[in-house]
Amino acid sequence: MSEEASSQDGNGKVSRVIRIGTRKSQLARIQTDSVADKLKELYPDVHLEIVAMSTTGDIILDRALSKIGEKSLFTKELENALERNEVDLVIHSLKDLPTSLPAGFTIGAVLKRENPHDAVVLHPSNTGKTLDTLPEKSVIGTSSLRRAAQLKKRFPHLEFKDIRGNLNTRLKKLDEKDDFAAIILAAAGLKRMGWENRISMVLEPEDCMYAVGQGALAVEVRARDADILEMVSVLHDPDTVLRCIAERAFLKQLEGGCSVPVAVHTQVKDSQLYLTGAVYSLDGSQSIKETMQTSIAPGNKNLERVDEQVQRVGVTAIKVPAEAQDAAEQLGVKLADLLLSKGAKEILTVARQLNDAR
């Protein structure tokens, strides 16, 4: 446990202090506050302190994410604080967390997913238009290779350029200059910021599948802190956990990261988990896309194992049946193997080399 432990309120009552680490951006703070509010509701006697810090990804803003060459751009500084016992848990966007976490850490909770799709935000002068109706050679801003690869293929009349910065910065760059006709952002972030009115259209999976873990919040903890793990485990949303385990297992088996275009789409329906996964060349001209499904139906309740300390792609999901988690992980691995057998490795290797050479 960390060095904190307790504080005294005005009545002389001792309450446990839990320190939550977060990035400094407005969106990160909103996301962290939403998790803190849930914990406060569940554990009214616990005193929560929020510790905000800047990460490498927040500081290096002059290069595309895929060019910085650091796997844990938005998480490293937060994990360092966790390791030094300066905080007890850290709130992340799950899509920022690598599929393999450093030793000693685990994702103790994955919360109910917000809309995971990408959204188009148009320059005010283009109100009423769509990506289809924007003029030839209109410039679309995105720092995601995944988004650019899919949209280049689908909308060949458009051009794509990097745009960096937090949500506020990117919207400002869009609105105050004429460099971009539109930008592509995660719908979840816009919604959490209260900026849904800026969404011109939400991209359906046929146009653009999303990133692994997109739209879900994760709580990272020290793996040895059984009491904190137990505390945050009530925040798990079972369907989101299973979808994200499948997605992360798929990405891990492909050895993908933010320097290659990999996209997914998942759905839970009638006790079946469906996973669609795809890899793309940087220009979108080559792609391999497949769908598989698996049963996540609860088995015999007496036989159902709930593992206390088993990690699957960095996730420890106490209270979620182990059989369902195993099925989700296997689904991701099998789908990745299917894509690899059809040439995915070659596409990703070339994409990585071209990106490094840019």
N, C-alpha and C positions, 0 to 999 in steps of 0.2 A: 504494500500500500504506500501511498505517497506520504510526504512528510506532514501535509496539512492535518486534517482529521476533524477538528471541531472548532466551533465558535459559540459564544454565549449570547443569547438574546436578552432583552430587557427584563425578562422574568427569571433570569438566572438559569434558564433551560439550555442545555448544551445541544447544539445541532451539528450534524456532520457537514463539512464543507467539501464540495466537489468542484474542481476547477475544469472548465471546458475550454479547449483551445480551438481557435478559428482563424481563418484569414481575415484581413482587415476590410476587404471590399464590402460595399453595402449589401450585395446579394448574399455573401457569406454570412454576414451578421444577421440578416433576416432569416436565413436557413437555420443558423445556430439558435437564434431566439425561439424559433418554432419548436425545435427539439427540446430546448430548456423548458419551455412552457409545458410540454407534455410530461417531462420528468417531474416538474414542480407539482403538477396535478396528481401524479401517481405517488410522489414522495414528498408531502407537504413539509415534513420536518427537515428535509435536506436543504442546506444553503448552497446556492449555485453561484459561482463566480466565473465571468467570461474573460478569457485572456486572448486578445487579438494580436496577430503578428503578420509580417509580410513574408512572402515566399519567393523563391527564385523566379517563378512564373509571373509574379506580380511586379518584379523589379526589372526583368529583361523584357522590354516592350518593343525593341527595334528589330526583332527577328521573328520569323514564323515559329510556332511551337515545335513543329516537326524538324526544325533545323537546330534547335538548341542541344539536342542529343542527351537529354537528361530524363530518365524515366519518371522520376518523382518530382516534377516541376512545382506542383502546387501542394506537395505533402511533406517534403523532407524536413523543413524547419519545424513543422508541427510535430512530426515524429521525434525529432531531436528533443523537443520540450517534454514529450511523453516519456522518453527514455530517461531524461534527467529528473523525472518526478516533479516537473514544474506544473504539469497539468495531469488530470486523471482520465480524461477522454477527449477525443478530437472529432469534430464534425466535418465531413467532407462531402462534396458531390462524388458519388460512387465512381463516375466515369473518370475522375482524376486519379483513382487509386490503381496502381499496377496490379496485375493478376497474381504476382508473388510479393508478399509483404516481407519487410525485414524480419529477421528472427526476433521473437519476443512480442510481436504485435499481432492483433487479429481484429477483424471486423465483428464487433459484438452485436450489432443491430443494423438491419437494412429496413428503412421505413417505407410505408406505402408510397408507391411510385406516382409522381405527378405525370402529366402527359409527356411521354418520352420523345415525341416527334420534333422535327425542326420546323421553324417558322420563317416566313418571308416578311421582312419589314421594309417597306418601300420608302424612297425619298419622297418628301411631301409633294414634290412636283409630279410624281407618278401615281398619285392617289387614283384608285379605281382600276389600275392596270393589274396584270398578272405576269408571271415570268414568261408565259406564252406570248403576251401582247406587248412586252417591252420592245423598244426599237432594236434593230440589228446592232451588235457590238456594244450593247449596254454593259456596264461593268458592275459585277456583283461582288460584294465583299464577304470573304470567309477565310478564316485561318485554318480550316479543317480540310485535309486532303480527302477525307471520306466524303464530305459534302460536295467538294469541287468535282471529284471524279464522277459521282453519280449524276450531278446536274449538268456537267459538260456533255455527257452522253444524251441526256434527256432534252436539254435546251441548247443545241449546238450554235444557235445564233448569238448566245451571250458570252461574255468574257469574265474571267474570275481572277480576283486579286486578293492578296493577303490583307487582313485588317486585324490589328491586335488591340488589346486593352480590355478593361472590364466592361460590363454591359453599358454603364453610363457613358464611358469614353467612346465606345463604338457607335452608340446612337448619336452622340454629339458630332462625331466625324461624318456620319451619314447626313444629318440635318443641316449642319452649318457650312458644308462644302458641297461642291458638285462632282466630287470624285466618283461617287457610287450611285447607281440607279436604285440599288436595294442591297440589303445585307441579310445573311442567313444566321439566325440565332436559335438556341434551344427554346422551345415554347415554354418549358418548365420555368426557366429563369425569368422570362418576361412576366409570366403569371405570378410568380412569387414576389416580384417587384411591384405588382399592381399595374403593369403596363400592357395588359391584354389588348387594350384599344389600339396598340401599335401593330398588332398582328394582322397583316393583310391576307395571308393565307397560311394554313398549316399544311406541310408537305406530307402526303400520304406515302405509305411504304412503296407503292409503285414508282413514285418519283424519287424518293430519297429515304432509305432505311436509316435508322439511328445508330448512335455509338453504343458500345457495350456499357450497360449500367446507366445510360442517360435518363435523367428525370428522377433518379432515386438518391436519397441521402443515406450516408453510412456513418456509423459511430465506431471509430477505431479506439481500441483500448489495449492495455498491456495484457498479454495472454495469461499471465500468472495471477492477475487480480480477479479471483473467482467471485468476490462480492460485487465488484463493479460489473463484471460480465452478467451476473444474475440480475442486477438492477436494470441494465439497459436491454436485456433480452426481451423484456415485455414490449419493446418498441417494434420488434420484428413484425413485418407483414408477410405471412407465409407465401402467398402467390408471388410477391415481388422477390422474396428470397430465392425461390426456386427458379424464376425466370432469370435472375441475375447470376445465379450459380451456373446455369446452362450457358449464358452468354460469356461469362468470364472463362469457363472451361474451354469454350470454342476458341476464344482469342488466345488463350494460353497455349493450346495445342497447335495453333497456327504460328505461334511465336510472333504475334502481331503487337503493335503498339501505336502511338500516335504518329509514327513516321511512315505508316503504310495505311492504305485505304481498306478498312475492314468495316462491314456494317451488319447489323442484325435486326430482327423483328421477332418478338415472342408473344405468345398468347396462352392463357390457361382457359380451357373450355371443356366442360363435362369430364373432369378428372384427367384430361389429357394436356400435356405441355407441348406446344408447337414451337419449334425454333427454325427460323429462316436465317441463313447466314450467307454472306457474299464477300468476295475479294475483287478488287478492281485495279486496273492499271491507272497511272496518274491521270491520263487523259480520258479515262472511262471507256476507251475503245475495246478493251478486253475485260471480261468479267466471268466469274463462275459463281452461280447462285443455286442453292439447294434448300429444301425443307425436310425436316424429319420431326417425328413426334414420339412421345413416350407416355406411358400411364403413370400418373402420380396419385392414383386412388389409394386411400388408406387401406392397409392390409388388416389382418386380424389384430384388433386392439391389444390383445394380450401379448402378441409377439413383436409389436412395434417398438423398435429401439429408439430412444432419444439419447443421442450422444452428448455427454457433457463437454468434452474437450476435443472433438475432432474438427479440424479445419478443412474446408473444401474451397479451393482457390481463394484462400485468405479469409473465408467467412466461417465463424463459429455460430451456428444457429441452434442454440439451446431451445427446446420446446417445439422445434419443427421435426417431424418424423424423419429418422435417418434414411429409411428406404426411399422416400421421396427425394431427399437431397442427393442420394447416390444416383438415382435415376436421372435427375437433372444434370448432374456432372457428367455422367456417361453419355447423355444425349449430346452435350457440347463437344465432347471428345470425338464421338462417332461422326458427327457432322463435319468437324474439322478434318478428320481422316478421309472422309468422302471427297471433300474439296481438294485436299492434298493429292489424292489419287487421280484427280482430273486436271492437275497442273497448277494448283494455287501457289505452290512454293515458287515456281518460276516467275509467275506474275508479281508476287510480293518481293522477290529478290530484285527484279528489275526496277520495281517502284522505289524500293529502298535506295538502290544505286543512283537512280535519276534524281531522287530527292536530295541525296547527299551531294550530288554534283551541282545542284542549282545555285 
